[in-house]
Amino acid sequence: MSMQSVEFACQLSPVAPPGTADHLLYDEALSDAKLGYELGFTTGWVIEHHFSDYYPVPNPLMFLSHVASLCPGFGLGTSVMVLPWYNPLRLAEDVSMLQLLSSGPVHVAMGRGTAKFEYDAFGINMEQARERFQECWEIMQLALKGEPFTYNGQFTNISQPICLRPHLNGRKPNFYGAVSSPSSAKLMAQQGLLPMSLLNYQDEVLGGIISDWHKEAKRGDDDRAPVFPIMTHCYLADSLEEARAQARQYLPYYYEVQVRHYDSTNDVWKDMPSYRETGKMMAMLKHYTDPNNLDPQIGLNLIGTPETVIKRLERLIDLGFNHFVIRNGTPGVPRHVRHDMMKRFATEVMPHFRARVRLAA
């Protein structure tokens, strides 16, 4: 087992029983933030989605600015900001403001987005997602340098030199691209982005993501040690059977909500060449709404006793991951279940890695 430093983060989850009012969902996510901060998790991550019950946080940076004031020094993460939906100048301004308002690190994971109905609602052509992502990221990099610049692109034209305000003051956010395969890790590496992964794949795929990123990495003048985050479901219990029973109780509804959000049963991506692999992956969502089909996901994720979870973490660390976003805050999961897991993870798993865990400042 390698001796690189690792850190443990938590997801901030606007989840509760179906029908809960939105302001109460945000109270749930803030309760996760305050508890995670107190327990020694280094970072709280929030997910962006629109117009549905699937993590309804349409403005992650606004939400995280509130967390920054509640939890000084706590890291703040987004997973993921869907770049094609944003004006790149406004997004660069907002990221810069959040970094200045926070005394902790800011992690901005970005992606193309997968829900066609969200694209349709915003009036954006989903078939342009890749080009819009690339252009937005290029403009953000120029803007965050704090120097005057122009840009002539397919979607954005900046003819008069402008200089972004506010200026970053020394500290820089970490930027990531969502990946699901070694090939997508290569693309993100070539764009100077770290990979943001989900624990949905076999270890050989996960290992390939890290190794292929290293082969292609282009990070310019960023000399910081790379952070390799991975988001994982976590259920802890005294026995493997009890932990699996909890996962089977709560995860099927999580997949049901995703099926509705992404309209995955209709394969809305079949006529979009750049999303064909997405369509294949999304076809599995309906399969996982049956608790009897969850064994593959249970085996990959951190679901078991503290001892088996520690062993799984050691394997993932050996593959190269060093920032673990621990979550069971999926739609419908009550607060006591989320918080019991977080407390148990902090007291029975994290101490095993204490000598090499970077704690929040």
PEMO-V694642 format. One record per residue. N is the residue number from 0. SS is DSSP state (~ for helix, > for strand, _ for the rest). BURIAL is 1 if it has 24 or more other ideal C-beta (glycine too) atoms within 12 Angstrom, else 0. Layout:
# PEMO-V694642
n = (N;N)
ss = (SS;SS)
burial = (BURIAL;BURIAL)
This chain:
# PEMO-V694642
n = (0;1;2;3;4;5;6;7;8;9;10;11;12;13;14;15;16;17;18;19;20;21;22;23;24;25;26;27;28;29;30;31;32;33;34;35;36;37;38;39;40;41;42;43;44;45;46;47;48;49;50;51;52;53;54;55;56;57;58;59;60;61;62;63;64;65;66;67;68;69;70;71;72;73;74;75;76;77;78;79;80;81;82;83;84;85;86;87;88;89;90;91;92;93;94;95;96;97;98;99;100;101;102;103;104;105;106;107;108;109;110;111;112;113;114;115;116;117;118;119;120;121;122;123;124;125;126;127;128;129;130;131;132;133;134;135;136;137;138;139;140;141;142;143;144;145;146;147;148;149;150;151;152;153;154;155;156;157;158;159;160;161;162;163;164;165;166;167;168;169;170;171;172;173;174;175;176;177;178;179;180;181;182;183;184;185;186;187;188;189;190;191;192;193;194;195;196;197;198;199;200;201;202;203;204;205;206;207;208;209;210;211;212;213;214;215;216;217;218;219;220;221;222;223;224;225;226;227;228;229;230;231;232;233;234;235;236;237;238;239;240;241;242;243;244;245;246;247;248;249;250;251;252;253;254;255;256;257;258;259;260;261;262;263;264;265;266;267;268;269;270;271;272;273;274;275;276;277;278;279;280;281;282;283;284;285;286;287;288;289;290;291;292;293;294;295;296;297;298;299;300;301;302;303;304;305;306;307;308;309;310;311;312;313;314;315;316;317;318;319;320;321;322;323;324;325;326;327;328;329;330;331;332;333;334;335;336;337;338;339;340;341;342;343;344;345;346;347;348;349;350;351;352;353;354;355;356;357;358;359;360)
ss = (_;_;_;_;_;>;>;>;>;>;>;_;_;_;_;_;_;_;_;_;_;~;~;~;~;~;~;~;~;~;~;~;~;~;~;~;~;~;~;_;_;_;>;>;>;>;_;_;_;_;_;_;_;_;_;_;_;_;_;~;~;~;~;~;~;~;~;~;~;~;_;_;_;_;>;>;>;>;>;>;>;>;~;~;~;_;_;~;~;~;~;~;~;~;~;~;~;~;~;~;~;_;_;_;_;>;>;>;>;>;>;_;_;_;_;~;~;~;~;~;~;~;_;_;_;~;~;~;~;~;~;~;~;~;~;~;~;~;~;~;~;~;~;~;_;_;_;_;>;>;>;>;_;_;_;_;>;>;>;>;>;>;_;_;_;_;_;_;_;_;_;_;_;>;>;>;>;>;_;_;_;~;~;~;~;~;~;~;~;~;_;_;_;>;>;>;>;>;_;_;_;_;~;~;~;~;~;~;~;~;~;~;~;~;~;~;_;_;_;_;_;_;_;_;_;_;_;_;>;>;>;>;>;>;>;>;_;_;_;~;~;~;~;~;~;~;~;~;~;~;~;~;~;~;~;~;~;~;~;~;~;~;_;~;~;~;_;_;_;_;_;_;~;~;~;~;~;~;~;~;~;~;_;~;~;~;~;_;_;_;~;~;~;_;~;~;~;~;~;~;_;>;>;>;_;~;~;~;~;~;~;~;~;~;~;~;~;~;~;_;_;_;>;>;>;>;>;_;_;_;_;_;_;_;~;~;~;~;~;~;~;~;~;~;~;~;~;~;_;~;~;~;~;~;~;~;>;_;_;_;_)
burial = (0;0;0;1;0;1;1;1;1;1;1;1;1;1;1;1;0;0;0;0;0;0;0;0;1;1;0;1;1;1;1;1;1;1;1;1;1;0;1;1;1;1;1;1;1;1;1;1;1;1;0;1;1;1;1;1;1;1;1;1;1;0;1;1;1;1;1;1;0;1;1;0;0;1;1;1;1;1;1;1;1;1;1;1;1;1;0;1;1;0;1;1;1;1;1;1;1;1;1;1;1;1;0;1;1;1;1;1;1;1;1;1;1;1;1;1;1;1;1;0;0;0;0;1;0;1;0;1;1;1;0;1;1;1;1;1;1;1;1;1;1;1;1;1;0;0;0;0;1;0;1;0;0;0;1;1;0;1;0;0;0;0;0;1;0;0;0;1;0;0;0;1;1;1;1;1;1;1;1;1;1;1;0;1;1;1;1;1;1;0;1;1;1;1;1;1;1;1;1;1;1;0;0;0;1;1;1;1;1;1;0;1;1;0;0;1;1;0;1;0;0;0;0;0;0;1;1;1;1;1;1;1;1;1;1;1;1;0;0;1;0;0;1;1;0;1;1;1;1;1;1;1;1;1;1;1;1;1;1;1;1;1;1;1;0;0;0;1;1;0;0;0;0;1;1;0;0;1;1;0;1;1;1;1;1;0;1;1;1;0;0;0;0;1;0;0;1;1;0;1;1;1;1;1;1;1;0;1;1;1;0;1;1;1;1;1;1;0;1;1;1;1;1;1;1;1;1;1;1;1;1;1;1;1;1;0;1;1;1;1;1;1;1;1;1;1;0;1;1;1;0;1;1;0;0;0;1;1;1;1;0)
